[in-house]
Each structure stands twice: as C-alpha cells, then as structure tokens.
Amino acid sequence: MIIDVHGHVSAPSELYAYKAGLLSHRGAHGRGGAGISDDQLRVALEAPNPSFGNQSHLAHLDEAGVDLQLISPRPYQMMHSESPAKLVEWFTAETNDVIARVCALVPGRFRGIAGLPQSMERSPADWVGELRRCVQELGFVGATFNPDPYEGTQQPPNLGDRFWYPVWEALCELDVPALIHSAGCRAPARETYSLHFIQEETLAVVGLLNSSVLTDFPDLKIIVSHGGGAIPYQRGRFQPGAIRGGGRFEDRLRRLYYDTCLYTQDSIELLLRAVGVDRCLFGTEKPGTGSVRDPETGRWIDDIHHLIADIDWLTAGERKQLMETNARELFRL
C-alpha cells in the first residue's frame, strides 16, 4: 500500500469565491458559507485541471498508485495574516469542512489533516478549538502548522518559544502529528511563497532542535515538509556545535520526521541517508506545483514514487517503511 502524507485538497472555485467575499466585506455580512454541493466536490476531484497538467486529482493518484492520501488546506490560500481574526477562523473552518466532505465522498481514499486558524490577533490557545473539532468530530488524523502566521509581514517567535506551547500540548493530548508547512508570503518579504516554505521549514527545524520543546513534549510528533527545508543538506554546518556539546547533529535531526516531497532522486537519497528511512514518510504534494511533465523523461515532476523506485540501495523492508508503515504508525491509521 502507498500512503501519501503530503496532499492538499482540490476544492471547487466556490470555496475561493467565498474567501474573496469574506475579504471584501471584512466580516460585516457574517460568516455565511461557500454553498458547495457534492457534485461540485466530485468535479473538483475528477475533472482535468489546467493547473495539474490537464489531469484530475484522482487520475494523478491512480497513475502514481497512491492508495491513501492525507489532505490539508492549500497552504498559500490560508490567509493567516488577514484581519480581523474572524475571517481567518471562518475560512479555516469552511476549508476543513470541505476536506471532511471530500473524505466522505471517496471513502478510504483520503484522510483529513486540519488547518489551524493561526491569526496572530489570537492566542495559540484559541487556535486549538478547531484542532479538537477536526480530530474529535470530523475524524482528522493530524494538523498542518504554519511557523509564520504573519506571512512575511512581521517576525514571529521561533518554534522553540513557549508562545507555541498550547499547540504542542493539544497535539500530544489528541495524539496526532503536526505537518510543518508554511503558508502565504506577503510584502515586505522578498521571496515567493514557494521559497518562503523552504526558509520557514529550515528555521523550524533549527528552532525545535535548539530548544527544550522535544524534551518538554517527548510525545510530540512533528513532520517537516519538503524534506526538512535546507537543514539535512546543510547538516555539516551544524555538526561542530553539536560535537562541542557532546553529541552528533544527525542524532538531533532524528528527533523529527520528514516527508519526501523533493523532486529529484539525489535530494531524496541525501535525506534518507541523513536522517534514516525510519524517520521519513512518503509525500508528494500531488497534484500541485510539481504536476508538470519533464520533457526529458515524460514523467510528472512530482512522480516521487518513480524517484524512490530508482534508488537501488533501499531494501524491500525499507521501501515498505517509507511508503506505508511509517505513516500507519505515526498517524495511527
């Protein structure tokens, strides 16, 4: 079985029209709803999409042999930096409801990963109500976590700060993992949101490993998207400090988990060698940014299952860990 832990919901345009309406009236007209039908949800999953190389979401999964995909909100849509906070809360809840309905429409194919209403106008303690609703009422198996809810407009606390502790406490209490995944990026930040993902995930790894978070919360399960940002590939830079402290940086890295959402074989191999197969989970973000065919190979750029199949030093047991059992155990599937 192939379990993809890094997918995002393919929602009808009505969900984003609903978002535009919220932004235009700034909450003056109340929460309302997107008014999406089951038929519209099916079309979003089954119809060819120009953004996905003119192939549908389900066709991408079928072609890649993905049996189960864990889906979360499209991160760049989450508008965590918008004001007032109720806009973030309403849109997050609406998006999570759409994810729950998609999971129900195609039983056994998807499981939900909750978005959190991470407005910095509220305390993190206020965000976890939506997490509890998604896990306890909607059957979600994890949450996404944005390390920069300001979306580039201000400096957030690093992830080692006690500011975030209410989220870690709730995740441990509910026994669900968090997938670290940045969201939008706005001026005055210089980077695109895609580069912002990598930068924030890099900072997230350093912030967690250089803090007492994983000691204070020994049961906390954190997965870092996109192969851990830049850290596994720059780990030698951090080795001298770890040795001076009486350890190895590789041992610190293995306190976290990482997905394989990297679009070249050599990058995936480096990640696996750096942190170990037992700390990695198959993830593709398919369909999405990588859903373009490489003219040299004819493969989709996000055909990560092919890249892993081409790694000749993996044993059969390691492949099963990577593609299935690590996810089963971590998400209690």
N, C-alpha and C positions, 0 to 999 in steps of 0.2 A: 504494500500500500504506500502511496505517496501523499504526504501531508505537507501542504504549503502554509507556513505560519505567517507569511507576509503578503496579504492581499488587501485590496481596497474595494469598497462597494461600487458597483456600477449602477448609478441611480438615474432615474428619468430627469430630464431638464426641469421638470416642475419643482424638484427639490431646490434647485439653484435659483429658480424664479422666486420661490418662497423666501430664500435668503435675500435676494435683491429687494423684495418688498419690505422685509424687516429693516434693511439698511436705509431704505428710502424714507420710511416713516419713523425710524428710531424708536419703535415700540409704542407709538401713540395710538395705533389701531389694535393693540393687544397681540397676543401670541398667534392666534389663528392656526392654520395648518396648511400643508402642501397639497392636500386633496388628491393624493396619488392612488390610482386603482391598481388592483392586482395585475390587470392586463398591461398597464404601463410598466410595472416592475418586470414582467416577463419580457417585454420588448427590450428593455434596457439590458437584459441578460442574453437575449437570443438574437438580436438584430446585429448585422455587421455595423461596426462603428469606425468612422474615418480616423478617430484618434487612436484606434487599436489596429491600424493596418488593414482596415476594412474587414475585420473579423470580429465575431462576437466574443463576449467574455467566456461563455460556456464553451465555445469552439476552441478558444485558446487553451482552456483547461483540459478538454478532451484530447487535443493534439499532443499536449505535454504529458498526458497520463496522470494528471493530478486528480486524486480521488476525493480529497477533502481540503478545502481552503478556509483559513481563518481570515475573516474580512473585517476591516475597520473603516472609519471615515476616510475620504480622500484628504490627506493632511493639509494641502495648500488651501483647501476650502474652509478650514475650521474657524477662521477669523477670530482667534483668541484675543487679539489686541483691540477689537472694536469696543465701543462704548455706547450706551450703558451695558452693564454686565448681563442684564436680562436678555439681550439679543444673542449673546454667546450661549446662554443657558437654553433658550428656546430652540435655537438652531441645532445645538448639540443633541438635545432630546429628540427632536424630529428626525435627525440623521440616524440616531441609534434605533428609533422605532422602524425606520426603513430597513436597516440592517436585519432587525429581528424578523420582519416580514419576508425579506429575501430568504433567510434561513428556513422559514416555514414553507415557502413556496417550492423549494427544491430540497426536500428532506434528505439529510445525510451528506449533502454536497458542501454546505457551508456551516461554519460556526461563527458567532459574533465576538468581536473584540471592541470594547466600548471606547468611544471618545469621551473625554472629560471636559466639562465647561470651564476651561482654565483661564477665566478672566482674572487679571491681577487686581481688579477692583474688589474681589472677594478673597477670603482666606482659603488656602488649600483644604481646610476642614469643611468648607462649604461645597467643594467640588465632589466630595466622596459620596454624597447622597445619590448622585446619578450613577456612580460606580456600583453602589449597592443595588439600586433598582435594576441595572442591567444584568448583574450576576444573579441576584436572588429572584427576580421576577421574569426576566427575559431569557435566562439561561446562557448568558455570555460566559466565555471561558478566560477572559483576560481584558486588559485595557491598553490603550496607547497612552504614552506620556510625552508631552512636549516640554523639553528643558528650557525653551524660550517663549513663554506666552506673550511677551512683549513684541514678538515677531520682528526683532531687529531695531525697534524704536527706542528701547532703553536697555540697561544692563540688568539681567535677572540674577538672583543669588545662584551660586554654583550648587551642584547637586549634593555636595557634602553639607550644605547648610541645614540647620534644624527647621528652617522655614517649610521644607517639604515633608517633614516627618508625618503629618496627618495622612498623607497619601500612602507612605510606606506602611504605616500602621494598618490602614484599611486593606491594603493588598495582602498583608500577612494574615489578617483576621479572616479574609474571604478565601485565602489560599489560591490566589490567581496571579499569574505573571503580568508584568508590565513590559510592553514593547516600546523602548525609547525611540521616538520618531519625531523630529522637529516638524514644524508646520509652515505657515507662510513667512514671508520676509518682506519688509517694507522699508522705505527710506526713513532714516538716513543710512541704513545698511548699504554696503557697496555690492553685495553678492546677490545672485539669483536665489530663489527658494531652494533649488536643487543643490547648489553649493552650500547653502545655509544648513541643509540636512547634515552634510558631512562634517561641517565645522562644529555644529552643536553636538553631534554624536561623539566627536573627538573630545570635546570639553566635558561631556557627560561621563565618559569613561575615566578621565583623569580626576574629575570631581568626586566620583564614587570611590575610586581606589585609593585616593589620598585622604580619605575621611574615615570616620568611625561608623558610617552608615551600615555597612555589611557586618560589622561587629554588633552594633545595636539591634540590627534586624537580621539575625542569622538565617531566618526562613524566607527572606525576601528573594524573589526570583525576578531577575532583570535580564531582558534580552535587548541587545543593542542592534539596531537596524544597520543595513548596508555594511555588514562586516566589521562593525565597530568604528566607523569613521576612518581616521588615519592611524589610529594607535597601533593595531597589530603590525602595521608596515613600518612604523617608526619606533618599534619597541626597544631597539638598541639604544635609542636616545635616553630612555628611562632606566636602562639596566644599571648604570653606575650608581645612581642614587639608591636603587633597591639593594645593591650589594653592600653599599656603605651602611644601610640599615639592617643588614644581616639576612637578606633574602634574595630571591630572584624575581624579576618583574614578570616572567612568564607565570609564576605561581599566583601573582596578584590578578593577572588577566583571567585566570581560570576561575575566579570568583564570580564572573559574569558569564552570560551566554551571548551568542552572536548568530545572526542569520546569514545565509549565503547569497544575499541579494547583491551580488557583484557580477559584472557582465563579461569577465574574462577568466579563462581557466587558470592562468598563473596567479591571479589575485585570490581565487578560491583556494588553490593549493597552499598559498602562503598563509592564509587564515587558518586552514586546518592544521598545518604544521606548527603554527604559532600558539594556538590555544588548545588543540586536541579535538578530535572528531566528537568526543562526548560532550563538548561544550558548544557545538554548532547545530543549527536546525535549518532544514531546507526552507528557503524563502525566495520568492521570485519577484514580487510586486507586479505580477502578471494578471491582466493586461494593464499596461501603463507606459511609463517613459520608454522602456526598452522594447516596446512592441513595434519594432521596425525590422524588416528583413535585411540581413547583412548581404550585400550583393556578391561578396566573395564566396560565401558558404551556402547561401539560400536559407539559413536558419534565422529564426527570430533572435534578436539580440538578447531577449530575456528567456531564451531556452536554456535555463540553468541546469535542467536535468541532463542535457547533452554534454554540457561542460563537465559535470560531475562524472558522467559515464566515461568520459575520455581520460579521467585520472586513473592511471593503470596501477598505482600502488595501493589503492584502497582495497581492503578485504571485503568479502561478502557481508560479514558481520558489521563492519564499519559503515558500509553503504546502507544497511538496514537501520542502523542507529541514526544516521544522518537524515534519511528520507522519511523515517516513520517513528521509531521507538523513543528517540529523544523528545519529540513533540508529544507523543502519547503520555509519557511520564510527567513532563513539565506542566502540561495543560490538563492533566488528569482526564484524558479523552477515553 
